[in-house]
Structure formats: C-alpha cells, structure tokens
Amino acid sequence: MSSRTAFSNSTANSASDPGLPVSTPRSARQQTIWNDHKMTNETILRIAHAGTPEAEAILHRIPIDELTPDDAVSARTEVVFGIPLSPEAFVERVRLEVRARGDDALREIGARLGETVTGSFETTREEIEAAYQQVSAQFVADLRVAADRIERFHRKQPHGSWLDFGEGLGQVVRPLDRVGLYAPSGRGAYPSSVLMAAVPARVAGVQEVVLCTSPDANGRQRPEMLVAADIAGVHRVFKLGGAQAICAMAYGTQSVPKVDKILGPGNLFVVLAKRRVYGAVDIDQLPGPTETLVVADGSADAEEVASDLLAQAEHDPLAISVLITTSIELATSVADAVRRQLETLPTAAVARESLTHRGGAIVTSSVAEAIALANTFAPEHLCLLVDDPWTWVGEVRHAGGIFVGSHSPEAAGDYVAGPSHIMPTGQTARFASPLSVADFIKIISVIGLSPRRLAEIGPVAARLARAEGFEAHARAVEIRLKG
C-alpha cells in the first residue's frame, strides 16, 4: 500500500495478443483450456507464458520520470500559476514560492487549489477532540488495535547503542529530533497510513512528529485522519497538502517547523517535491504506484487469488497486480473469478482499468522459475500461495514484504498485521526496505582509543595518510606516539 496516486500512464502496454502467443510451446490440453477461456469470457486478465514478449509487457513498469498526472490534476497547475506547467516545473515553482514567502505562499497556493484555510494552518486540540465525535466508536477501537499491533512489532526491532570499552569503539543511536509525515487525503482518507508512519516514529523516540494532510474547501480535515494522528502520537497536525506541504516541512515557514526528515506516500507532485528537497532534509523513499505479485501453484484457491489481485487493483488505475503460476488451469480460473468478483465490486471501474492495462497472469514451468521471476521483478508485496509456502521464503531475495500462505492476505498487512505498509515500489526493493524504526534514528560513531591501541594501529594510520599525500594527518598521529 505504498501510494494512492493521481498518476496516469503516458505509454500504455500494447501487446497485440493478450493471450498465450502462438510461438509459445504448450500442450494440446493447455491450448484447449485457453481457447475455451477466450471463447467464453471477456479478457480482463491477460495470460502469457514466461519468457514471451507478452509476459514482459505484463511485468513492465513505468519509471517515475515517465509518469504524468491525469488531465484534471494537470489542469490545476495552470490554476495556480496562470500557465500550464510540467510536474517538475510546477514543483520547482512551488518550492521557490514557499521558501521565499512562507505562509503567504502556502495560503495563496492553497486558495487557488480550493483548500481555503482561515486562521492558523495548525490543527487545534479542540478540532482533534471534535473529530472523535464524528467517527464511530468501533472505528476508534479498530484503530487502537492496529496501533497496538504496529507498536509491538516495531518494538522488537533492534535499535540500541553499544560500546566496547576494551577496543574504545562503539555506536550511539539517537532518534531524529523532528520528522514530518505526509498522509494523502484527496480522493480518500487513509488513516492507516498515519498509523504506519507515526507509530514507528514514536517507538524510535522522535521528539516531535509533525503531520501534514490536506483540508477541504471549508478548511476542514478528515476526522478519520485526525483521530488516527492522535492515537498514533503525532504532536502537531497542519492543514496542508501537496507539494507545498513538502516544501513547508523541508524549509520551515512562520507556522510550519522545519523537519529533519520527510516520510509518507503521496501523488506525483508530492513524490517529485520529496526528491527535489532531498539534501535540505532526508526522505524515506519515492513511492510510485502500489503493486502486488502473487506466486501460486495448482493448490491455490482461484477466488482467493482473484481477491488479492483486485484488492491491489482498486487502489489506482496504475496499480500493478500480477499472478505468476505453474498452472494454466489456475490462471484461467483466476481470470474467470476476477470477472465475476468485479460485477459486485464498488471500485470496479478503477480495478478493471488497472487489471486491463497493468495486470496479468504469467505461466511458468515450476515454482522455482516463478520465484526467480519474482526476484527480478522485486515487488512491493509478494504473496506466496503455494503448497508448503514457508519452504520458499528463503529463496526470496527482493520484496518489500512476503505474505506467506492463504491466511496472510496482503490486505491484512495493510491494516493490522504489524509491519508498516509503506514499502518500496518500482523495483526499489532491490535496495530499499519497508518503513521501520531505522528510518527515524541516526547512528553516531564513537572512537575512544587507549594509548596501547593507538600505539598498535597509529603507525598504520600514519603510513596510509602519507600514501594519500596528507602529511598533517600523519603528524597528528605520530605526535601522540612519541610519549
């Protein structure tokens, strides 16, 4: 559940045949199954064999630099500055305005976008208390359950200091002083994202947690977001959204404090703003459209697999939902189940668009081949719906999260399992990790050598310093060795 975005695709996939290619070797039985499927069903979930151009099209990702906002969002750049701007140009203009004029720029940009805020940008305690009266008691109880599980999971993560007095070495671990969280609240409210970022920050011991989430045309914020922020331990909440919120937290304004790090998902403008302000502050990641990859064999339940794919597809038209399976029978059954489940799904329009253009099923010869494909894809979410799934966990090298077996749906991880659902997307799981306590701490090295240890290693340091042409370095060591 990385980011619920307002991205659109400038280059749609264009496989001419959404089914199994003619050149792909397959048994007569497989051909019969596929032909029957094509004759009786609307093609929503493309099916292809591994190693074919069709399979490569299913696994294709759009780089963040090639994503463009949808037409409605793009038009808003002209509303703000009077001329149409590319996303990068718009973000840079916002950055310069906010950095130069602070609150005045925030107020003007927000007003032009229909986010009128009268008075202070900061949400008052009275507004937060009132929010509790606008949501159900069950909602509050459910948030508390989720927050408790998230906290217990993150408290198990090691993040302590250590000192070896014999060696005179160690590390001091310190929490960041102030972090800024961003939680989108445009098309929908996502209080779960507030919990998933703010609770680990609290566990890490961050002194001040700031949250920005956008207001509506009347200057009000979603009550669900405010309740979640309060339960998660957020210290200050601001009525700000979009790139301007990111810039405000990065540089500080008369109202918004400058933070040390900005975390959380958002739309294309938010992601580009985070990238632009990196260096002035740290950031967690540059999340793109959310994605799930399901590895399944013939033992998997087609209805369950279809529900997992749809749960991801309903996020956004650019969400990626892919099945890799050893069974052509399962692939066609899942395609049928997807079609049936869409008939009663309230978010069917979004899910259908996502699956049609960004989803699919790939048939492999073995689970090992499926896992190898998954490692290359490096998905945000990897679901293992195979016989004895734990035996395959050790083979996974690249994924944001592994969801093991039928009773571990990714949807449970989005809300109450415990790990943060803010995970790396766009193949960045090759080098990045889900949000955790580690995102909210820094490590300070400690070096306190004894005279004996310096006598032992000092000459080595001096020789290496001279090899690099730094005579003063060498002398700074040797002056201490003379005694």
Stockholm file with secondary structure:
# STOCKHOLM 1.0

chainA/1-483         MSSRTAFSNSTANSASDPGLPVSTPRSARQQTIWNDHKMTNETILRIAHAGTPEAEAILHRIPIDELTPDDAVSARTEVVFGIPLSPEAFVERVRLEVRARGDDALREIGARLGETVTGSFETTREEIEAAYQQVSAQFVADLRVAADRIERFHRKQPHGSWLDFGEGLGQVVRPLDRVGLYAPSGRGAYPSSVLMAAVPARVAGVQEVVLCTSPDANGRQRPEMLVAADIAGVHRVFKLGGAQAICAMAYGTQSVPKVDKILGPGNLFVVLAKRRVYGAVDIDQLPGPTETLVVADGSADAEEVASDLLAQAEHDPLAISVLITTSIELATSVADAVRRQLETLPTAAVARESLTHRGGAIVTSSVAEAIALANTFAPEHLCLLVDDPWTWVGEVRHAGGIFVGSHSPEAAGDYVAGPSHIMPTGQTARFASPLSVADFIKIISVIGLSPRRLAEIGPVAARLARAEGFEAHARAVEIRLKG
#=GR chainA/1-483 SS CCBCCCEEESSCCCCSCSSCCTTSCCCHHHHHHHHHHHHHSCCCSCEEETTSHHHHHHTCCCCGGGEEECHHHHHHHHHHHSSCCCHHHHHHHHHHHHHHHTHHHHHHHHHHTTCCCCSCSBCCHHHHHHHHTTSCHHHHHHHHHHHHHHHHHHHTSCCCCEEETTTTEEEEEEECSEEEEECCCSSSCCHHHHHHHHHHHHHHTCSEEEEEECCCTTSCCCHHHHHHHHHHTCSEEEECCHHHHHHHHHHCCSSSCCCSEEECCCCHHHHHHHHHHBTTBEECCCCCBCEEEEEECTTSCHHHHHHHHHHHHTTCTTCEEEEEESCHHHHHHHHHHHHHHHTTCTTHHHHHHHHHHHEEEEECSSHHHHHHHHHHHCCSEEEEESSSTHHHHTTCCSCSEEEESTTCCHHHHHHTSSSCSCCCCTTGGGTCCCCCGGGGEEEEEEECCCHHHHHHHHHHHHHHHHHTTCHHHHHHHHHHHCC
#=GC SS_cons         CCBCCCEEESSCCCCSCSSCCTTSCCCHHHHHHHHHHHHHSCCCSCEEETTSHHHHHHTCCCCGGGEEECHHHHHHHHHHHSSCCCHHHHHHHHHHHHHHHTHHHHHHHHHHTTCCCCSCSBCCHHHHHHHHTTSCHHHHHHHHHHHHHHHHHHHTSCCCCEEETTTTEEEEEEECSEEEEECCCSSSCCHHHHHHHHHHHHHHTCSEEEEEECCCTTSCCCHHHHHHHHHHTCSEEEECCHHHHHHHHHHCCSSSCCCSEEECCCCHHHHHHHHHHBTTBEECCCCCBCEEEEEECTTSCHHHHHHHHHHHHTTCTTCEEEEEESCHHHHHHHHHHHHHHHTTCTTHHHHHHHHHHHEEEEECSSHHHHHHHHHHHCCSEEEEESSSTHHHHTTCCSCSEEEESTTCCHHHHHHTSSSCSCCCCTTGGGTCCCCCGGGGEEEEEEECCCHHHHHHHHHHHHHHHHHTTCHHHHHHHHHHHCC
//
